[in-house]
Amino acid sequence: MSTTASPAEPDDLPQEVRTILRPGAVVTQAAWPDGPVRSIHVIRIGGAGMSAVARLALEAGLQVSGSDSQDGQFIGPLREAGAQIGIGFDETLLPPDVDVVVVSTAVRADNVEVLAAHRRGIPVVHRAAALAGLLQDRTVLAIAGTHGKTSTTAMAALALRGAGEDPAWALGAAVPDLGRNAGLSAAAGNPVGTPSSSRAAAVEADESDGSFLAFAPTALVVTNLEADHLDFHGDEPTLVAAFDALTRRLGPDGTLVVCADDPGAAALGERAGGGAARVQTYGRSAGADWRLLEEDTAPEGTHARLASPVGEIELDLHVTGHHNVLNAMGALAGAAALLGLAAPEQDHDAAGEEHDVEAAGTVRELAAGIGPFTGASRRFDLRGVAGGVPVFDDYAHHPREVEATIDAARGIVGPEGRVLVVFQPHLFSRTRNFAPEFAHALGRADESWVMPIYAAREDPDPTVTASTVTERAEAGALLHPLEDRSEVGPALASVARDGDVVLMLGAGDINEVTPDVLVALEEDR
């Protein structure tokens, strides 16, 4: 049975929200075509999210071509799997018989391949619509939220594997524990066109451009909901309206799972609970359906004990930080909901008791599946140790993510060690909107440096700089602006000592600076 919505016409998209799915200068239709699709062309195929579409299409037996402005980590493996990829944008890269062109929000209207597709009448769809189309015969678990989507989605896929499922998955980052960032089956090198034995799927659903409205999942997890991506949505109420619209796209008998500890997610659950959706909650909060009872974090991992609808559950994780415990709880509750285990039977006759015992056993298998997860790429990713100083990369680009990552580092730093942070702001608009919050979050570290802003999809704004953040430092906080990335290594080398931890935080290209930091730390010793 398909639980992904049938292709939505533009009129089906809620008018009160902003979404990139609406036809416009780039996208020409809101959803995957009704008719058979044999070949696709993916513009900016090297991105994590776009390469996930290409990977699923290849494993579904489609012909895949694509283009990007430069080579990258995902392009080589896609070529090996059969994709035809050009570097640079050129209309001649579009095959003569391509059925669909797939784009991301980063693809502009004047891209020569987009213009060529328009001239030739080839449908242009957003990557979320392509994912929904490629998974339309699956029962879908979608993971949404302002933070934690990638890790929670990866954990959910591993949980389902632990319970004997072989789900499809699609993520916005590389996850070593899953083998690749997307796939129709766990088997590496899955033969083209070979179906998975499972009809389940776990996908990361992106709120940044409203494209998560392409999905109509069986189960939906919302990790948190707070202001972000206001460059697209305009204001927080419009962002919240998009999440409300997503909950209304839950399939028949669908379940919404929300973090009870997050005010925005909890309020979303309360509003959805007034309608037809079944709602499950998780967190520390009293009354949560999946409630954290104990948490013990050590450098090598975390042990947690939970109360659940099927009894107490033990979680043993290879990752640290309270935020990862919450991610694991969301993944566990979401996977259980997808499998119809969200709540035990109320009728405790013999059949009901047998059902409860079986459900509890399956939930424990789900929990065991999450345990080996070691993290996604650029999510507290240890890049190396130099001069006794471990250096981590992390994708944190929102004040709450920065704060959570610093707090996680506190859990592993030695008693005499310090947490040193280099932060690269992502987007001028986000930096301007959240400058005081970034300053507060960075102040939780012992010392922080702020790099020049990574513009991403925005045009430069000379009124917003690293000093926009550092000038708002609270009393006693050590925050320093940097004018150039070449300053990062020397700045850290002059301060770092054995026992400290260095965090390289940001969603831009700060990870390319990390090797220079390791060299600088080693040379200083």
Backbone torsions as a table, in degrees:
resi	resn	phi	psi	omega
1	MET	NA	134.2	178.5
2	SER	-83.3	131.1	176.5
3	THR	-114.6	1.1	170.0
4	THR	-84.6	139.1	-175.8
5	ALA	-58.6	147.0	170.9
6	SER	-62.5	154.2	-174.2
7	PRO	-49.0	124.3	-176.9
8	ALA	-82.2	132.3	172.3
9	GLU	-79.0	157.9	-178.8
10	PRO	-53.0	-35.6	-178.9
11	ASP	-67.3	-19.3	-179.7
12	ASP	-77.8	-16.7	-177.9
13	LEU	-78.1	130.8	-175.8
14	PRO	-61.6	133.2	-175.4
15	GLN	-74.4	-20.8	-176.0
16	GLU	-80.7	-3.3	-178.9
17	VAL	-119.8	160.7	172.4
18	ARG	-97.7	135.7	177.0
19	THR	-150.9	137.9	178.6
20	ILE	-69.0	-10.9	-177.2
21	LEU	-69.0	-23.9	-178.4
22	ARG	-64.5	137.0	177.7
23	PRO	-57.7	139.1	-179.1
24	GLY	-162.2	-145.9	-175.4
25	ALA	-68.1	-24.5	179.3
26	VAL	-110.4	-67.9	179.1
27	VAL	-69.0	134.7	179.2
28	THR	-108.0	-16.9	174.7
29	GLN	-149.1	152.4	-168.8
30	ALA	-75.8	-22.7	-170.9
31	ALA	-143.3	169.4	176.3
32	TRP	-56.3	139.4	-177.5
33	PRO	-60.7	152.3	178.0
34	ASP	-68.7	-39.5	-174.2
35	GLY	-76.9	176.0	-179.4
36	PRO	-64.6	140.6	177.3
37	VAL	-117.4	124.2	-179.0
38	ARG	-109.6	-22.8	-177.0
39	SER	-149.1	145.3	177.2
40	ILE	-133.4	155.5	174.3
41	HIS	-122.8	126.0	-173.9
42	VAL	-111.8	114.0	178.4
43	ILE	-86.0	131.7	-171.3
44	ARG	65.3	49.0	-175.7
45	ILE	-66.5	-18.1	-176.3
46	GLY	-79.3	-10.6	177.8
47	GLY	-70.0	156.9	-177.2
48	ALA	-60.3	-46.4	-179.4
49	GLY	-69.6	-39.5	-178.8
50	MET	-71.3	-37.4	178.3
51	SER	-66.4	-27.5	176.7
52	ALA	-64.4	-40.9	176.3
53	VAL	-61.1	-47.4	-178.9
54	ALA	-61.0	-41.2	-179.2
55	ARG	-63.7	-47.0	179.3
56	LEU	-62.1	-40.6	-179.8
57	ALA	-63.5	-42.5	177.9
58	LEU	-61.3	-44.2	-178.0
59	GLU	-72.2	-18.4	175.2
60	ALA	-86.0	-1.7	177.0
61	GLY	92.6	12.1	178.9
62	LEU	-85.3	153.9	170.0
63	GLN	-79.3	133.0	-175.6
64	VAL	-126.7	129.7	170.2
65	SER	-127.6	168.5	-178.9
66	GLY	-174.7	178.6	-179.3
67	SER	-152.7	158.6	173.7
68	ASP	-158.1	164.3	-177.2
69	SER	-75.2	-22.7	179.3
70	GLN	-153.6	165.3	177.9
71	ASP	-72.1	164.1	-179.2
72	GLY	-165.8	177.6	-171.9
73	GLN	-64.7	-26.0	-176.7
74	PHE	-90.0	-16.8	-172.3
75	ILE	-72.3	-43.7	179.7
76	GLY	-57.0	-51.8	177.8
77	PRO	-59.9	-34.4	178.1
78	LEU	-68.2	-39.3	176.7
79	ARG	-62.4	-42.5	179.0
80	GLU	-61.8	-30.0	179.9
81	ALA	-83.5	-5.9	175.2
82	GLY	119.2	-1.5	-179.8
83	ALA	-75.2	141.5	175.9
84	GLN	-98.3	111.4	-170.9
85	ILE	-126.1	131.0	175.7
86	GLY	-108.4	147.9	175.7
87	ILE	-99.5	124.8	-170.2
88	GLY	100.7	158.8	-178.0
89	PHE	-104.7	127.9	-176.8
90	ASP	-155.0	131.3	-177.2
91	GLU	-62.4	-21.4	178.9
92	THR	-70.9	-12.1	178.0
93	LEU	-74.9	-18.2	177.0
94	LEU	-75.6	117.7	178.7
95	PRO	-60.4	154.0	-177.2
96	PRO	-65.2	-24.5	-174.8
97	ASP	-113.9	22.6	-177.7
98	VAL	-66.0	138.6	-176.8
99	ASP	-92.0	-34.8	-176.0
100	VAL	-143.5	141.0	171.0
101	VAL	-107.6	132.5	-177.6
102	VAL	-111.9	133.8	-178.0
103	VAL	-130.0	165.9	170.5
104	SER	-114.4	175.8	178.8
105	THR	-64.1	-23.4	-179.1
106	ALA	-75.7	-10.6	-179.9
107	VAL	-84.1	124.3	-174.5
108	ARG	-88.8	161.7	-177.0
109	ALA	-65.1	-27.3	-177.9
110	ASP	-91.2	9.1	174.9
111	ASN	-60.4	130.6	-172.2
112	VAL	-62.6	-30.3	-179.7
113	GLU	-75.2	-35.0	174.5
114	VAL	-64.0	-45.8	-179.9
115	LEU	-61.9	-39.9	178.9
116	ALA	-64.7	-41.0	178.6
117	ALA	-61.9	-42.1	177.6
118	HIS	-60.2	-45.5	-178.4
119	ARG	-62.6	-35.6	-177.3
120	ARG	-88.7	-1.5	178.3
121	GLY	72.4	24.5	178.8
122	ILE	-83.7	130.2	178.1
123	PRO	-59.6	136.0	175.7
124	VAL	-115.1	119.7	-178.1
125	VAL	-123.4	157.5	176.1
126	HIS	-76.7	157.2	-176.2
127	ARG	-61.0	-32.9	178.9
128	ALA	-65.8	-39.2	176.8
129	ALA	-64.9	-36.2	177.2
130	ALA	-65.9	-42.6	177.5
131	LEU	-61.0	-45.9	179.7
132	ALA	-60.4	-40.2	179.1
133	GLY	-67.0	-41.5	-179.3
134	LEU	-68.8	-21.9	-178.4
135	LEU	-111.3	19.3	-170.6
136	GLN	-69.8	-12.2	176.6
137	ASP	-101.6	17.3	-176.9
138	ARG	-114.4	155.7	167.7
139	THR	-84.5	120.4	-167.2
140	VAL	-106.2	130.9	167.1
141	LEU	-103.0	113.9	179.5
142	ALA	-102.7	137.8	178.5
143	ILE	-113.7	117.0	179.7
144	ALA	-123.2	169.5	179.6
145	GLY	140.3	159.6	-177.8
146	THR	-69.2	-32.6	-179.3
147	HIS	-137.7	154.5	170.2
148	GLY	84.6	7.0	-175.1
149	LYS	-63.5	-46.9	-174.1
150	THR	-63.3	-50.2	-179.6
151	SER	-62.4	-42.2	-178.3
152	THR	-66.5	-39.6	178.0
153	THR	-64.4	-43.7	178.1
154	ALA	-61.6	-43.9	178.0
155	MET	-61.5	-39.3	-179.8
156	ALA	-64.9	-41.4	178.0
157	ALA	-63.1	-41.9	178.7
158	LEU	-67.6	-36.2	177.0
159	ALA	-60.9	-45.2	-179.8
160	LEU	-63.5	-38.2	175.5
161	ARG	-61.6	-40.4	-179.1
162	GLY	-61.1	-28.3	179.6
163	ALA	-93.6	13.0	174.9
164	GLY	92.6	2.3	176.4
165	GLU	-83.1	161.4	175.3
166	ASP	-127.6	71.7	-170.0
167	PRO	-75.9	156.1	164.0
168	ALA	-77.2	159.0	177.5
169	TRP	-153.6	156.5	176.9
170	ALA	-149.6	124.3	-174.5
171	LEU	-128.3	165.0	176.9
172	GLY	-97.3	21.3	178.4
173	ALA	-161.8	162.9	174.6
174	ALA	-75.4	138.3	178.4
175	VAL	-130.5	104.5	-176.8
176	PRO	-54.8	-35.6	-176.4
177	ASP	-67.6	-21.4	178.1
178	LEU	-96.5	-11.1	178.7
179	GLY	93.5	-34.3	178.8
180	ARG	-162.8	173.2	-174.2
181	ASN	-82.9	-7.1	177.3
182	ALA	-161.4	155.8	177.1
183	GLY	-179.3	157.5	174.8
184	LEU	-90.8	-13.9	-177.8
185	SER	-154.4	153.7	179.2
186	ALA	-66.5	-25.0	-175.1
187	ALA	-63.4	119.2	175.8
188	ALA	-63.5	136.9	-178.9
189	GLY	68.7	30.6	178.9
190	ASN	-49.2	122.9	-178.1
191	PRO	-54.6	137.8	-178.0
192	VAL	-54.3	128.8	176.9
193	GLY	84.7	-4.1	179.5
194	THR	-79.1	119.6	-176.9
195	PRO	-75.1	153.6	173.6
196	SER	-73.9	155.7	176.5
197	SER	-75.4	-11.3	-178.4
198	SER	-109.4	152.9	175.7
199	ARG	-107.0	13.9	-179.4
200	ALA	-90.2	158.0	175.2
201	ALA	-150.9	144.3	174.5
202	ALA	-121.5	123.4	-175.5
203	VAL	-131.8	146.2	173.2
204	GLU	-83.8	124.1	-175.4
205	ALA	-109.0	115.6	-169.1
206	ASP	-91.2	124.1	178.6
207	GLU	-88.1	-12.0	-168.5
208	SER	-58.7	-31.8	-178.9
209	ASP	-126.1	17.0	180.0
210	GLY	70.0	10.5	-175.6
211	SER	-74.7	-12.8	178.9
212	PHE	-65.5	-10.1	176.4
213	LEU	-72.2	-3.0	173.2
214	ALA	-71.8	-20.2	-175.1
215	PHE	-97.0	147.8	169.5
216	ALA	-130.4	79.3	-168.2
217	PRO	-77.9	163.3	171.1
218	THR	-77.9	-39.1	176.5
219	ALA	-133.1	142.1	-178.0
220	LEU	-132.3	125.1	174.3
221	VAL	-106.1	130.1	173.4
222	VAL	-117.1	109.9	-174.5
223	THR	-72.7	-34.3	-179.6
224	ASN	-172.9	165.9	-179.4
225	LEU	-151.2	107.5	175.0
226	GLU	-147.7	170.7	-172.8
227	ALA	-59.1	127.6	172.8
228	ASP	-169.2	165.4	178.6
229	HIS	56.3	36.0	179.9
230	LEU	-73.5	-13.0	173.2
231	ASP	-62.9	-28.7	178.2
232	PHE	-97.0	-51.2	-172.8
233	HIS	-78.7	-23.0	177.2
234	GLY	94.0	-49.5	178.5
235	ASP	-155.0	168.5	-175.8
236	GLU	-65.4	-41.0	178.6
237	PRO	-58.2	-35.5	179.1
238	THR	-69.4	-38.7	174.8
239	LEU	-61.6	-45.4	-179.7
240	VAL	-62.3	-38.9	178.6
241	ALA	-61.7	-33.2	177.6
242	ALA	-66.0	-41.2	176.7
243	PHE	-64.8	-40.4	176.6
244	ASP	-59.9	-41.7	179.4
245	ALA	-64.0	-36.4	179.0
246	LEU	-65.2	-40.8	179.6
247	THR	-63.1	-29.7	178.9
248	ARG	-75.1	-11.1	178.2
249	ARG	-93.7	4.1	173.7
250	LEU	-58.8	138.5	-179.7
251	GLY	-67.7	170.9	176.6
252	PRO	-54.4	135.6	-178.1
253	ASP	63.5	23.7	179.6
254	GLY	-74.6	162.3	-179.6
255	THR	-128.3	131.4	173.6
256	LEU	-99.7	129.5	178.6
257	VAL	-116.9	122.5	-176.8
258	VAL	-128.4	152.6	176.0
259	CYS	-78.8	115.9	-178.0
260	ALA	-68.8	-20.3	-178.1
261	ASP	-80.7	-14.9	-178.4
262	ASP	-99.2	120.5	-175.6
263	PRO	-57.4	-42.4	-178.4
264	GLY	-66.3	-43.7	179.3
265	ALA	-68.2	-41.1	-179.9
266	ALA	-62.4	-41.7	178.7
267	ALA	-65.8	-36.8	175.7
268	LEU	-59.7	-44.3	179.4
269	GLY	-63.5	-38.9	179.4
270	GLU	-65.0	-41.2	179.1
271	ARG	-67.0	-42.7	-179.7
272	ALA	-66.9	-34.1	-179.1
273	GLY	-65.0	-18.8	176.9
274	GLY	-78.8	-6.9	178.6
275	GLY	-107.9	-142.1	-174.4
276	ALA	-89.5	-14.5	-173.3
277	ALA	-73.0	142.2	168.8
278	ARG	-82.9	137.8	-175.2
279	VAL	-122.4	131.5	172.8
280	GLN	-118.4	146.9	-179.7
281	THR	-124.0	155.6	177.3
282	TYR	-144.6	155.6	178.0
283	GLY	139.9	-167.0	177.6
284	ARG	-80.3	-22.8	-170.3
285	SER	-57.3	139.3	175.6
286	ALA	-60.3	136.5	179.2
287	GLY	90.6	-5.8	177.5
288	ALA	-65.0	141.8	179.9
289	ASP	-65.2	-36.3	174.9
290	TRP	-116.9	99.9	-169.3
291	ARG	-111.6	131.6	178.0
292	LEU	-75.4	119.9	-178.9
293	LEU	-97.7	-42.5	-179.6
294	GLU	-143.1	149.2	177.8
295	GLU	-144.8	127.9	-179.1
296	ASP	-132.0	110.2	-176.3
297	THR	-105.8	134.8	175.2
298	ALA	-133.3	165.6	-179.8
299	PRO	-54.6	-31.1	-176.7
300	GLU	-88.4	-4.0	178.8
301	GLY	153.8	-167.3	-174.1
302	THR	-136.1	138.0	170.8
303	HIS	-111.2	134.5	178.9
304	ALA	-136.7	147.5	175.7
305	ARG	-119.7	129.9	-174.0
306	LEU	-121.3	148.1	163.6
307	ALA	-96.4	131.5	-176.7
308	SER	-132.2	170.4	176.8
309	PRO	-61.1	-15.1	-179.9
310	VAL	-115.8	20.1	179.0
311	GLY	108.3	-177.6	-178.2
312	GLU	-71.3	141.7	-178.0
313	ILE	-128.9	137.4	175.1
314	GLU	-100.8	134.5	175.9
315	LEU	-118.8	123.6	174.1
316	ASP	-117.5	111.2	-172.4
317	LEU	-110.7	148.8	175.1
318	HIS	-91.1	2.0	178.0
319	VAL	-112.2	159.1	-177.3
320	THR	-114.2	168.8	176.6
321	GLY	99.8	138.2	-179.9
322	HIS	-61.8	-34.7	-179.4
323	HIS	-61.6	-33.9	178.4
324	ASN	-74.4	-29.0	172.9
325	VAL	-63.7	-44.1	177.6
326	LEU	-64.1	-40.4	176.9
327	ASN	-58.6	-43.9	-179.7
328	ALA	-64.8	-39.3	178.5
329	MET	-64.5	-42.0	177.2
330	GLY	-63.4	-41.3	178.0
331	ALA	-63.2	-42.9	-178.7
332	LEU	-64.9	-47.7	-179.8
333	ALA	-64.8	-38.6	179.6
334	GLY	-67.2	-43.9	178.4
335	ALA	-63.6	-40.1	177.9
336	ALA	-63.5	-40.3	178.5
337	ALA	-64.1	-40.6	-180.0
338	LEU	-61.5	-35.9	-178.5
339	LEU	-89.2	6.1	178.2
340	GLY	77.0	26.2	-177.0
341	LEU	-112.9	19.3	-171.9
342	ALA	-66.2	-28.8	-179.5
343	ALA	-145.6	143.0	179.0
344	PRO	-73.8	162.8	175.2
345	GLU	-65.5	140.6	178.6
346	GLN	-82.5	-25.0	-177.9
347	ASP	-86.7	104.5	-174.4
348	HIS	-93.6	51.5	167.1
349	ASP	-80.3	-174.4	-176.0
350	ALA	-58.2	-42.0	-179.4
351	ALA	-66.3	-40.9	179.7
352	GLY	-64.0	-42.3	179.2
353	GLU	-65.6	-38.6	177.7
354	GLU	-63.8	-40.3	177.9
355	HIS	-61.6	-44.5	-178.8
356	ASP	-61.9	-42.3	179.6
357	VAL	-62.8	-44.0	179.5
358	GLU	-64.9	-42.7	179.6
359	ALA	-62.9	-42.9	179.3
360	ALA	-61.4	-40.7	178.5
361	GLY	-62.8	-41.6	179.8
362	THR	-67.2	-40.6	178.9
363	VAL	-62.7	-37.8	177.0
364	ARG	-66.3	-33.5	174.7
365	GLU	-66.7	-39.9	176.0
366	LEU	-59.7	-46.4	-179.5
367	ALA	-61.5	-42.0	179.2
368	ALA	-64.3	-33.9	178.8
369	GLY	-64.1	-31.7	-179.5
370	ILE	-72.8	-31.1	-171.3
371	GLY	-48.4	-46.1	-175.8
372	PRO	-72.5	-7.4	-177.2
373	PHE	-56.3	125.1	-178.6
374	THR	-109.4	1.2	175.4
375	GLY	116.6	158.3	175.4
376	ALA	-92.5	160.6	176.5
377	SER	-55.8	132.6	179.5
378	ARG	63.1	28.3	170.0
379	ARG	-122.4	92.8	-175.3
380	PHE	50.9	52.6	-173.4
381	ASP	-94.1	112.4	179.7
382	LEU	-70.1	116.3	-178.3
383	ARG	-94.0	-20.0	179.5
384	GLY	162.4	170.4	177.1
385	VAL	-126.2	125.9	-179.1
386	ALA	-133.6	127.2	-179.8
387	GLY	60.5	31.7	-179.5
388	GLY	78.3	9.9	-177.2
389	VAL	-115.3	111.3	174.7
390	PRO	-73.1	139.9	-178.8
391	VAL	-119.9	123.3	-177.3
392	PHE	-113.4	141.6	168.0
393	ASP	-98.5	140.9	174.5
394	ASP	-148.5	143.3	-174.0
395	TYR	-78.6	2.4	-174.8
396	ALA	-51.3	124.1	-179.0
397	HIS	-139.9	9.1	175.7
398	HIS	-123.9	148.2	-176.7
399	PRO	-51.6	-40.6	-178.9
400	ARG	-67.0	-37.2	177.9
401	GLU	-67.0	-41.2	177.7
402	VAL	-59.9	-45.4	-179.8
403	GLU	-62.9	-43.5	-178.7
404	ALA	-64.7	-38.5	-178.9
405	THR	-69.5	-40.1	176.6
406	ILE	-63.5	-42.6	178.5
407	ASP	-62.5	-38.5	177.4
408	ALA	-63.8	-38.3	178.7
409	ALA	-65.5	-32.9	177.0
410	ARG	-59.4	-29.8	-177.9
411	GLY	-73.5	-15.0	-177.9
412	ILE	-117.3	-13.0	-178.4
413	VAL	-73.4	146.1	-179.5
414	GLY	-69.1	169.9	-176.0
415	PRO	-62.2	-27.8	179.1
416	GLU	-102.1	-4.1	-175.8
417	GLY	-82.1	165.3	179.8
418	ARG	-126.7	159.6	174.8
419	VAL	-102.5	115.8	179.5
420	LEU	-110.2	133.4	-171.7
421	VAL	-126.5	134.6	166.0
422	VAL	-114.4	125.7	-175.3
423	PHE	-122.0	130.1	174.2
424	GLN	-108.6	105.9	178.7
425	PRO	-59.7	145.8	-177.8
426	HIS	-117.3	114.5	-178.3
427	LEU	82.1	133.2	175.9
428	PHE	-65.2	-40.8	-177.1
429	SER	-64.6	-43.6	179.9
430	ARG	-65.2	-40.5	179.5
431	THR	-62.6	-43.9	178.9
432	ARG	-64.8	-44.1	-174.9
433	ASN	-69.4	-31.9	-172.1
434	PHE	-120.8	23.4	-177.1
435	ALA	-55.5	-47.7	179.0
436	PRO	-62.4	-38.5	179.7
437	GLU	-67.2	-39.0	176.3
438	PHE	-63.3	-43.1	179.9
439	ALA	-61.2	-42.0	179.0
440	HIS	-63.7	-45.7	-179.1
441	ALA	-63.3	-45.2	-179.3
442	LEU	-67.1	-25.8	177.7
443	GLY	-66.7	-14.1	177.2
444	ARG	-74.5	-17.3	174.9
445	ALA	-82.0	166.7	177.6
446	ASP	-74.1	-33.2	175.9
447	GLU	-159.7	142.4	-176.5
448	SER	-137.2	149.4	174.7
449	TRP	-125.8	139.4	-178.1
450	VAL	-114.8	121.8	-179.3
451	MET	-81.4	168.9	171.3
452	PRO	-57.9	153.4	-172.7
453	ILE	-73.9	138.4	174.3
454	TYR	-87.6	115.8	-171.2
455	ALA	-71.5	-30.6	-175.9
456	ALA	54.8	-120.6	-174.3
457	ARG	-87.5	-0.5	-175.4
458	GLU	-97.2	154.8	171.5
459	ASP	-78.3	151.5	-177.4
460	PRO	-59.5	145.6	175.6
461	ASP	-127.3	101.9	-174.6
462	PRO	-66.2	-12.3	179.5
463	THR	-82.4	-8.6	-179.5
464	VAL	-118.2	119.4	-177.1
465	THR	-137.1	-177.6	175.6
466	ALA	-59.0	-34.6	179.9
467	SER	-65.8	-22.3	176.1
468	THR	-57.5	-33.2	177.1
469	VAL	-86.4	-50.9	-172.1
470	THR	-65.9	-29.7	178.7
471	GLU	-66.5	-14.6	179.8
472	ARG	-101.1	16.1	179.3
473	ALA	-60.1	138.3	179.0
474	GLU	-79.8	163.3	-176.8
475	ALA	-55.2	129.3	178.0
476	GLY	89.3	-13.9	-179.7
477	ALA	-79.9	142.3	178.7
478	LEU	-105.5	98.2	-179.6
479	LEU	-124.4	128.7	-176.5
480	HIS	-125.4	131.7	174.4
481	PRO	-82.3	145.4	175.2
482	LEU	-117.0	143.7	-179.6
483	GLU	-95.8	-17.9	-176.8
484	ASP	-152.2	148.2	-178.7
485	ARG	-63.8	-21.5	179.1
486	SER	-66.5	-15.9	-179.8
487	GLU	-82.2	-15.2	-171.5
488	VAL	-63.7	-53.6	-176.7
489	GLY	-57.6	-53.5	179.6
490	PRO	-59.7	-37.3	-179.8
491	ALA	-61.6	-45.0	-179.9
492	LEU	-70.5	-41.3	-178.4
493	ALA	-61.7	-30.3	-178.5
494	SER	-76.2	-12.8	-173.2
495	VAL	-119.6	-40.0	-171.0
496	ALA	-65.5	145.0	176.9
497	ARG	-139.3	165.3	-179.6
498	ASP	-53.3	130.5	-179.1
499	GLY	101.5	-15.6	176.7
500	ASP	-77.2	166.3	173.4
501	VAL	-127.0	134.7	177.3
502	VAL	-108.9	130.7	175.5
503	LEU	-112.9	127.2	174.4
504	MET	-105.4	104.5	-169.6
505	LEU	-111.8	136.5	174.7
506	GLY	149.7	157.0	-177.8
507	ALA	-98.6	4.7	179.5
508	GLY	-92.5	-133.2	-177.1
509	ASP	-106.6	24.8	178.9
510	ILE	-59.8	-27.3	179.1
511	ASN	-62.4	-21.7	177.4
512	GLU	-75.5	-15.8	178.1
513	VAL	-85.2	-23.3	-173.9
514	THR	-55.8	-43.4	177.9
515	PRO	-57.4	-37.6	178.2
516	ASP	-66.7	-34.6	177.6
517	VAL	-64.6	-44.5	179.3
518	LEU	-61.5	-40.5	178.0
519	VAL	-64.4	-44.9	-178.6
520	ALA	-62.8	-41.1	179.1
521	LEU	-65.6	-40.1	-179.2
522	GLU	-69.1	-43.5	-178.6
523	GLU	-66.1	-35.1	-179.7
524	ASP	-64.4	-31.3	179.5
525	ARG	-75.0	NA	NA
